[in-house]
Amino acid sequence: MPTVLVTGANRGIGLEFVRQYLDAGWDAVATCRNPDSAGALEALKQSAGDRLSIQKMDVDNAGEVRAVADALAGAPIDMLINNAGIIDNYGQGVAEGGDDPDLKNTDADEWLEILKTNVVGPGRVTGEFADNVAASEKKMVVMMTSGLGSIANTEQGGRYAYRTSKAALNMLTRNAGAWLGERGVSVIAMAPGWTRTDLGGESAPTSVEDSVAGMRGILDRLTFADTGTYWNFDGRQFPW
Ligand SMILES: NC(=O)c1ccc[n+]([C@@H]2O[C@H](COP(=O)([O-])OP(=O)(O)OC[C@H]3O[C@@H](n4cnc5c(N)ncnc54)[C@H](OP(=O)(O)O)[C@@H]3O)[C@@H](O)[C@H]2O)c1
Protein backbone atom coordinates (compact mmCIF):
# COMPACT_ATOMS: atom_id res chain seq x y z
CA MET A 1 0.00 0.00 0.00
CA PRO A 2 1.22 3.55 -0.65
CA THR A 3 2.26 5.78 2.23
CA VAL A 4 1.51 9.46 2.77
CA LEU A 5 3.38 11.70 5.22
CA VAL A 6 1.55 14.87 6.28
CA THR A 7 2.91 17.78 8.32
CA GLY A 8 0.57 19.71 10.60
CA ALA A 9 -1.72 16.68 10.64
CA ASN A 10 -3.49 17.18 13.98
CA ARG A 11 -6.28 19.45 12.69
CA GLY A 12 -7.73 21.17 9.65
CA ILE A 13 -6.67 20.19 6.15
CA GLY A 14 -3.75 18.02 7.30
CA LEU A 15 -5.98 15.90 9.53
CA GLU A 16 -8.50 15.46 6.71
CA PHE A 17 -5.74 14.32 4.32
CA VAL A 18 -4.78 11.64 6.83
CA ARG A 19 -8.40 10.59 7.31
CA GLN A 20 -9.15 10.34 3.58
CA TYR A 21 -5.94 8.54 2.61
CA LEU A 22 -6.48 6.02 5.43
CA ASP A 23 -10.04 5.48 4.15
CA ALA A 24 -8.56 4.89 0.70
CA GLY A 25 -6.35 2.14 2.11
CA TRP A 26 -3.07 4.04 2.30
CA ASP A 27 -0.71 3.94 5.25
CA ALA A 28 -0.12 7.33 6.87
CA VAL A 29 2.57 9.08 8.88
CA ALA A 30 0.85 11.96 10.65
CA THR A 31 3.29 14.50 12.05
CA CYS A 32 2.38 17.27 14.45
CA ARG A 33 3.89 19.52 17.10
CA ASN A 34 2.09 17.99 20.07
CA PRO A 35 1.05 14.34 19.70
CA ASP A 36 -0.01 14.29 23.36
CA SER A 37 -2.89 16.62 22.57
CA ALA A 38 -3.70 15.26 19.10
CA GLY A 39 -7.01 13.71 20.11
CA ALA A 40 -8.42 13.50 16.58
CA LEU A 41 -5.38 11.56 15.37
CA GLU A 42 -5.58 9.23 18.36
CA ALA A 43 -9.22 8.59 17.48
CA LEU A 44 -8.20 7.68 13.92
CA LYS A 45 -5.58 5.31 15.30
CA GLN A 46 -8.30 3.31 17.07
CA SER A 47 -9.47 2.00 13.68
CA ALA A 48 -6.31 2.37 11.59
CA GLY A 49 -3.98 0.62 14.04
CA ASP A 50 -0.48 0.10 12.64
CA ARG A 51 -1.41 1.77 9.36
CA LEU A 52 -1.19 5.14 11.14
CA SER A 53 2.01 6.35 12.75
CA ILE A 54 1.87 9.59 14.76
CA GLN A 55 5.18 11.43 15.03
CA LYS A 56 6.22 14.57 16.88
CA MET A 57 7.58 17.06 14.37
CA ASP A 58 7.66 20.84 14.48
CA VAL A 59 8.76 21.83 10.96
CA ASP A 60 10.69 24.74 12.50
CA ASN A 61 12.76 22.36 14.61
CA ALA A 62 15.65 20.87 12.61
CA GLY A 63 16.39 18.29 15.31
CA GLU A 64 12.81 16.99 15.39
CA VAL A 65 12.59 16.77 11.60
CA ARG A 66 15.92 14.92 11.47
CA ALA A 67 14.83 12.52 14.22
CA VAL A 68 11.69 11.48 12.32
CA ALA A 69 13.70 11.17 9.08
CA ASP A 70 16.20 8.95 10.87
CA ALA A 71 13.40 6.80 12.30
CA LEU A 72 11.93 6.37 8.81
CA ALA A 73 15.25 5.85 6.97
CA GLY A 74 14.76 3.50 4.02
CA ALA A 75 10.94 3.54 4.23
CA PRO A 76 9.23 4.62 0.99
CA ILE A 77 6.96 7.69 1.19
CA ASP A 78 4.78 7.94 -1.91
CA MET A 79 3.43 11.37 -1.10
CA LEU A 80 4.95 14.00 1.17
CA ILE A 81 2.40 16.73 1.92
CA ASN A 82 3.99 19.91 3.29
CA ASN A 83 0.76 21.12 4.84
CA ALA A 84 1.78 22.87 8.08
CA GLY A 85 1.33 26.61 7.74
CA ILE A 86 0.48 29.82 9.57
CA ILE A 87 -0.99 33.18 8.56
CA ASP A 88 -0.68 36.78 9.72
CA ASN A 89 -3.68 38.27 11.51
CA TYR A 90 -4.90 34.77 12.26
CA GLY A 91 -8.67 34.63 12.45
CA GLN A 92 -9.15 38.13 11.03
CA GLY A 93 -10.82 38.61 7.69
CA VAL A 94 -10.89 41.79 5.63
CA ALA A 95 -13.60 43.30 7.84
CA GLU A 96 -11.48 42.80 10.96
CA GLY A 97 -8.41 44.46 9.45
CA GLY A 98 -6.62 41.27 8.45
CA ASP A 99 -5.94 42.61 4.99
CA ASP A 100 -4.78 46.06 6.12
CA PRO A 101 -2.75 47.26 3.10
CA ASP A 102 -0.55 49.67 5.10
CA LEU A 103 2.89 48.06 5.25
CA LYS A 104 3.75 50.18 8.30
CA ASN A 105 1.28 48.09 10.30
CA THR A 106 2.94 44.80 9.40
CA ASP A 107 4.81 43.14 12.25
CA ALA A 108 8.28 42.26 10.93
CA ASP A 109 8.95 39.64 13.62
CA GLU A 110 5.72 37.85 12.81
CA TRP A 111 6.63 38.07 9.11
CA LEU A 112 9.91 36.25 9.74
CA GLU A 113 8.12 33.57 11.79
CA ILE A 114 5.70 32.99 8.93
CA LEU A 115 8.49 32.73 6.37
CA LYS A 116 10.26 30.28 8.69
CA THR A 117 7.27 27.96 8.99
CA ASN A 118 5.75 28.34 5.50
CA VAL A 119 8.94 28.33 3.40
CA VAL A 120 11.98 27.14 5.33
CA GLY A 121 9.94 24.40 7.02
CA PRO A 122 8.78 22.75 3.77
CA GLY A 123 12.30 23.10 2.37
CA ARG A 124 13.81 21.41 5.41
CA VAL A 125 11.21 18.62 5.44
CA THR A 126 11.55 18.00 1.71
CA GLY A 127 15.32 17.79 2.01
CA GLU A 128 15.19 15.35 4.92
CA PHE A 129 12.61 13.03 3.31
CA ALA A 130 13.75 13.27 -0.33
CA ASP A 131 15.34 9.80 -0.23
CA ASN A 132 12.12 8.27 1.14
CA VAL A 133 10.05 9.85 -1.62
CA ALA A 134 12.55 8.84 -4.31
CA ALA A 135 12.35 5.24 -3.04
CA SER A 136 8.53 5.09 -3.49
CA GLU A 137 6.20 4.32 -6.41
CA LYS A 138 4.31 7.63 -6.65
CA LYS A 139 7.32 9.85 -5.88
CA MET A 140 5.41 13.07 -5.19
CA VAL A 141 5.98 16.11 -2.98
CA VAL A 142 3.04 18.47 -2.43
CA MET A 143 3.50 22.06 -1.28
CA MET A 144 0.31 23.34 0.35
CA THR A 145 0.24 26.80 -1.12
CA SER A 146 -2.61 29.26 -1.63
CA GLY A 147 -4.19 31.21 -4.43
CA LEU A 148 -2.87 34.20 -2.46
CA GLY A 149 0.64 33.12 -3.49
CA SER A 150 0.00 33.83 -7.15
CA ILE A 151 2.05 36.86 -8.20
CA ALA A 152 0.10 37.11 -11.46
CA ASN A 153 -3.23 37.35 -9.61
CA THR A 154 -2.13 39.96 -7.03
CA GLU A 155 -4.17 43.16 -7.32
CA GLN A 156 -4.37 44.44 -3.74
CA GLY A 157 -2.15 45.13 -0.77
CA GLY A 158 -2.30 43.44 2.62
CA ARG A 159 -1.58 40.05 4.22
CA TYR A 160 2.07 40.63 3.27
CA ALA A 161 3.66 37.91 5.33
CA TYR A 162 1.35 35.14 4.18
CA ARG A 163 1.32 36.15 0.54
CA THR A 164 5.08 36.51 0.24
CA SER A 165 5.53 33.19 2.05
CA LYS A 166 3.26 31.34 -0.36
CA ALA A 167 4.85 33.04 -3.39
CA ALA A 168 8.22 31.87 -2.07
CA LEU A 169 6.79 28.39 -1.52
CA ASN A 170 5.71 28.41 -5.16
CA MET A 171 9.30 29.16 -6.13
CA LEU A 172 10.46 26.33 -3.89
CA THR A 173 8.07 24.05 -5.79
CA ARG A 174 9.83 24.77 -9.08
CA ASN A 175 13.28 25.10 -7.58
CA ALA A 176 13.23 21.82 -5.60
CA GLY A 177 11.35 20.21 -8.46
CA ALA A 178 14.30 20.89 -10.75
CA TRP A 179 16.62 19.21 -8.23
CA LEU A 180 14.35 16.22 -7.54
CA GLY A 181 13.39 15.72 -11.17
CA GLU A 182 16.66 13.90 -11.73
CA ARG A 183 15.35 11.22 -9.37
CA GLY A 184 11.89 11.01 -10.93
CA VAL A 185 10.24 12.94 -8.08
CA SER A 186 7.50 15.43 -8.97
CA VAL A 187 6.82 18.54 -6.89
CA ILE A 188 3.36 20.10 -7.04
CA ALA A 189 1.97 23.38 -5.68
CA MET A 190 -1.59 22.76 -4.46
CA ALA A 191 -4.08 25.32 -3.12
CA PRO A 192 -6.98 24.07 -0.98
CA GLY A 193 -9.27 27.00 -1.74
CA TRP A 194 -10.77 29.12 1.02
CA THR A 195 -11.67 26.35 3.44
CA ARG A 196 -13.47 26.23 6.82
CA THR A 197 -10.66 25.50 9.27
CA ASP A 198 -9.22 27.42 12.21
CA LEU A 199 -7.05 29.27 9.67
CA GLY A 200 -9.74 29.78 7.03
CA GLY A 201 -12.46 30.77 9.50
CA GLU A 202 -16.18 30.02 9.56
CA SER A 203 -17.10 32.19 6.56
CA ALA A 204 -15.07 30.12 4.12
CA PRO A 205 -17.26 28.59 1.42
CA THR A 206 -15.59 25.19 1.17
CA SER A 207 -15.72 22.34 3.69
CA VAL A 208 -12.51 20.61 4.61
CA GLU A 209 -13.93 17.34 3.29
CA ASP A 210 -14.67 18.80 -0.17
CA SER A 211 -11.36 20.66 -0.32
CA VAL A 212 -9.30 17.56 0.43
CA ALA A 213 -11.42 15.33 -1.82
CA GLY A 214 -10.86 17.78 -4.66
CA MET A 215 -7.11 17.93 -4.08
CA ARG A 216 -6.85 14.14 -3.82
CA GLY A 217 -8.66 13.75 -7.11
CA ILE A 218 -6.11 15.99 -8.80
CA LEU A 219 -3.09 14.43 -7.08
CA ASP A 220 -4.26 10.93 -7.98
CA ARG A 221 -4.14 11.67 -11.68
CA LEU A 222 -0.95 13.76 -11.80
CA THR A 223 2.22 12.09 -13.04
CA PHE A 224 5.85 13.10 -13.33
CA ALA A 225 4.96 14.97 -16.54
CA ASP A 226 3.03 17.43 -14.32
CA THR A 227 5.89 18.36 -12.01
CA GLY A 228 6.15 22.06 -11.28
CA THR A 229 2.44 22.83 -11.82
CA TYR A 230 0.19 24.98 -9.58
CA TRP A 231 -3.36 23.83 -8.90
CA ASN A 232 -6.50 24.85 -7.08
CA PHE A 233 -8.58 22.14 -5.37
CA ASP A 234 -11.38 22.59 -7.94
CA GLY A 235 -9.19 21.49 -10.85
CA ARG A 236 -8.22 24.93 -12.16
CA GLN A 237 -4.55 25.71 -12.71
CA PHE A 238 -3.29 29.02 -11.31
CA PRO A 239 -0.88 31.37 -13.08
CA TRP A 240 2.35 31.76 -11.07
N1 LIG B 1 -7.96 27.10 5.19
C1 LIG B 1 -7.76 27.85 4.12
O1 LIG B 1 -8.65 28.60 3.68
C2 LIG B 1 -6.46 27.78 3.38
C3 LIG B 1 -6.37 28.45 2.14
C4 LIG B 1 -5.18 28.40 1.43
C5 LIG B 1 -4.10 27.67 1.93
N2 LIG B 1 -4.21 27.03 3.15
C6 LIG B 1 -3.03 26.30 3.62
O2 LIG B 1 -3.37 25.00 4.00
C7 LIG B 1 -2.50 24.55 5.04
C8 LIG B 1 -3.31 24.00 6.21
O3 LIG B 1 -4.14 25.05 6.68
P1 LIG B 1 -5.42 24.82 7.61
O4 LIG B 1 -6.49 25.68 7.04
O5 LIG B 1 -5.67 23.39 7.83
O6 LIG B 1 -4.88 25.55 8.93
P2 LIG B 1 -5.09 25.23 10.49
O7 LIG B 1 -6.44 24.63 10.70
O8 LIG B 1 -4.71 26.46 11.20
O9 LIG B 1 -4.00 24.09 10.75
C9 LIG B 1 -2.64 24.40 10.62
C10 LIG B 1 -1.82 23.19 10.98
O10 LIG B 1 -0.43 23.52 10.82
C11 LIG B 1 0.22 23.16 12.01
N3 LIG B 1 1.44 23.93 12.22
C12 LIG B 1 1.61 25.26 12.31
N4 LIG B 1 2.90 25.56 12.52
C13 LIG B 1 3.57 24.37 12.56
C14 LIG B 1 4.91 24.01 12.74
N5 LIG B 1 5.87 24.91 12.95
N6 LIG B 1 5.24 22.69 12.71
C15 LIG B 1 4.30 21.75 12.51
N7 LIG B 1 3.01 22.03 12.36
C16 LIG B 1 2.64 23.33 12.39
C17 LIG B 1 -0.79 23.38 13.12
O11 LIG B 1 -0.38 22.71 14.29
P3 LIG B 1 -0.78 23.22 15.79
O12 LIG B 1 -2.14 22.64 16.09
O13 LIG B 1 0.31 22.66 16.63
O14 LIG B 1 -0.81 24.73 15.76
C18 LIG B 1 -2.01 22.77 12.44
O15 LIG B 1 -1.96 21.37 12.53
C19 LIG B 1 -1.63 25.76 5.43
O16 LIG B 1 -0.38 25.66 4.80
C20 LIG B 1 -2.42 26.93 4.87
O17 LIG B 1 -1.61 28.03 4.55
C21 LIG B 1 -5.35 27.07 3.87
The ligand as a Tripos MOL2 file, in Angstrom:
@<TRIPOS>MOLECULE
LIG
   48    52     1     0     0
SMALL
NO_CHARGES

@<TRIPOS>ATOM
      1 N1         -7.9570   27.0980    5.1940 N.am      1 LIG1
      2 C1         -7.7560   27.8540    4.1230 C.2       1 LIG1
      3 O1         -8.6550   28.6000    3.6840 O.2       1 LIG1
      4 C2         -6.4560   27.7770    3.3800 C.ar      1 LIG1
      5 C3         -6.3690   28.4450    2.1400 C.ar      1 LIG1
      6 C4         -5.1780   28.3960    1.4300 C.ar      1 LIG1
      7 C5         -4.1040   27.6710    1.9340 C.ar      1 LIG1
      8 N2         -4.2100   27.0320    3.1460 N.ar      1 LIG1
      9 C6         -3.0260   26.3030    3.6200 C.3       1 LIG1
     10 O2         -3.3750   24.9950    4.0050 O.3       1 LIG1
     11 C7         -2.4970   24.5480    5.0440 C.3       1 LIG1
     12 C8         -3.3130   23.9980    6.2090 C.3       1 LIG1
     13 O3         -4.1380   25.0530    6.6780 O.3       1 LIG1
     14 P1         -5.4200   24.8180    7.6080 P.3       1 LIG1
     15 O4         -6.4860   25.6770    7.0430 O.co2     1 LIG1
     16 O5         -5.6670   23.3890    7.8340 O.co2     1 LIG1
     17 O6         -4.8800   25.5470    8.9300 O.3       1 LIG1
     18 P2         -5.0910   25.2280   10.4900 P.3       1 LIG1
     19 O7         -6.4390   24.6340   10.6990 O.co2     1 LIG1
     20 O8         -4.7110   26.4620   11.2020 O.co2     1 LIG1
     21 O9         -3.9970   24.0880   10.7490 O.3       1 LIG1
     22 C9         -2.6400   24.4010   10.6170 C.3       1 LIG1
     23 C10        -1.8220   23.1880   10.9800 C.3       1 LIG1
     24 O10        -0.4320   23.5190   10.8180 O.3       1 LIG1
     25 C11         0.2240   23.1630   12.0120 C.3       1 LIG1
     26 N3          1.4390   23.9290   12.2230 N.ar      1 LIG1
     27 C12         1.6060   25.2580   12.3100 C.ar      1 LIG1
     28 N4          2.9010   25.5580   12.5200 N.ar      1 LIG1
     29 C13         3.5670   24.3740   12.5640 C.ar      1 LIG1
     30 C14         4.9090   24.0100   12.7420 C.ar      1 LIG1
     31 N5          5.8700   24.9130   12.9520 N.pl3     1 LIG1
     32 N6          5.2450   22.6910   12.7080 N.ar      1 LIG1
     33 C15         4.3010   21.7480   12.5100 C.ar      1 LIG1
     34 N7          3.0050   22.0280   12.3650 N.ar      1 LIG1
     35 C16         2.6430   23.3300   12.3860 C.ar      1 LIG1
     36 C17        -0.7930   23.3840   13.1160 C.3       1 LIG1
     37 O11        -0.3820   22.7120   14.2880 O.3       1 LIG1
     38 P3         -0.7840   23.2230   15.7900 P.3       1 LIG1
     39 O12        -2.1360   22.6440   16.0860 O.co2     1 LIG1
     40 O13         0.3080   22.6570   16.6310 O.co2     1 LIG1
     41 O14        -0.8060   24.7250   15.7570 O.co2     1 LIG1
     42 C18        -2.0090   22.7680   12.4380 C.3       1 LIG1
     43 O15        -1.9580   21.3660   12.5300 O.3       1 LIG1
     44 C19        -1.6320   25.7620    5.4340 C.3       1 LIG1
     45 O16        -0.3770   25.6580    4.7990 O.3       1 LIG1
     46 C20        -2.4240   26.9290    4.8690 C.3       1 LIG1
     47 O17        -1.6090   28.0280    4.5480 O.3       1 LIG1
     48 C21        -5.3550   27.0690    3.8720 C.ar      1 LIG1
@<TRIPOS>BOND
     1     1     2 1
     2     2     3 2
     3     2     4 1
     4     4     5 ar
     5     4    48 ar
     6     5     6 ar
     7     6     7 ar
     8     7     8 ar
     9     8     9 1
    10     8    48 ar
    11     9    10 1
    12     9    46 1
    13    10    11 1
    14    11    12 1
    15    11    44 1
    16    12    13 1
    17    13    14 1
    18    14    15 2
    19    14    16 1
    20    14    17 1
    21    17    18 1
    22    18    19 2
    23    18    20 1
    24    18    21 1
    25    21    22 1
    26    22    23 1
    27    23    24 1
    28    23    42 1
    29    24    25 1
    30    25    26 1
    31    25    36 1
    32    26    27 ar
    33    26    35 ar
    34    27    28 ar
    35    28    29 ar
    36    29    30 ar
    37    29    35 ar
    38    30    31 1
    39    30    32 ar
    40    32    33 ar
    41    33    34 ar
    42    34    35 ar
    43    36    37 1
    44    36    42 1
    45    37    38 1
    46    38    39 2
    47    38    40 1
    48    38    41 1
    49    42    43 1
    50    44    45 1
    51    44    46 1
    52    46    47 1
@<TRIPOS>SUBSTRUCTURE
     1 LIG1         1 GROUP 0 **** ****
